[in-house]
Amino acid sequence: MIDWLLVARSNNYGLTRDAEILAAAIRGVGRTSAFAETRQRGLLERLLRRKRAGHILHIERVFPRWFSAARENWLIPNQERFPRRHLGRLRRVDRVLAKTRHAEEIFAALGRPVSYLGFTSEDRFDAAVAKNWNSFFHLAGGSTLKGTEDVLALWEAHPEWPELVLVQKKANAPTKVPANVTLISGFIDDARLRQLQNESGIHLCPSRSEGWGHNILEALSAACVAVVTDAAPMNEHVDASCGVLVAAGRSEARHLGTNYFVDRPALEQAIERLIAMPDADKMKIGEAARRRFQSIDRDFHGRVQAIFGPSERGDQR
């Protein structure tokens, strides 16, 4: 029997990464795990016939058609993508695992049992790649909530600024960018992406909302300076010792979460300060960022052991 079956949409971005990271972590503490895309009807039918999963772990949202495939149903939500119209589905959820303290607070207020899990991201560090502390990087990926419009507007207004490398899904990418912006859209292999993440010393991550924030954590892992929106849950990962926080200018509700729009003048000032900052000072922030990532990663794996690992009595969870 599969101990934990993870069910999520496969989007080749954050959700897919969540499932891969968690499945590997669960296997690392001696449990069996597997990943099922929400539309895998054949697998679902086999599980329903045989009850082959001990637990279903729903990722981001709750998928009712999978309820009866296991003894228990748990949820790892992304609050900014959890619709209020789905609140009734929480009655069938046995436990919520929160990736952030922000999510823990939101779902505890809804009356469900909640445990803080935290999370981690892939370690992208490559010591062999020399950093350019005057190069900026923005990983928008497939999301429309990364604050990309604010970043591009500032680079348009400042042709004297150094190069910005923008990596964005082709369908979302602009048709034209300023002369000091290098746009990479369409397919990019992982080795090239890792090189870019390590080359550029400053990562711009002014996200409006995050379920976790892989772009932020990957910047920390690469020992870079991450510029992050000073709002929950993004500011759970970064403080002034290991990154740069930029105030939000306004906010609006988004499902159970909140969109925070970075204050563009404050972001402009932060970038100007970083351009003027000595490389040695940026390097110190990057080193602290790397230590922060390692601490987050270590704590996450400890909680995985506590939540998913065999208990001292040897019983099956």
PyMOL commands that set and color helices and strands:
alter all, ss='L'
color gray80, all
select helices_A, chain A and resi 14-28+41-50+64-69+79-81+84-92+101-108+148-157+190-199+214-221+234-236+264-276+279-308
alter helices_A, ss='H'
color red, helices_A
select strands_A, chain A and resi 2-8+33-37+53-60+70-77+95-98+114-116+132-141+164-168+181-185+200-205+225-229+244-246+248-254+257-262
alter strands_A, ss='S'
color yellow, strands_A
deselect
rebuild
show_as cartoon
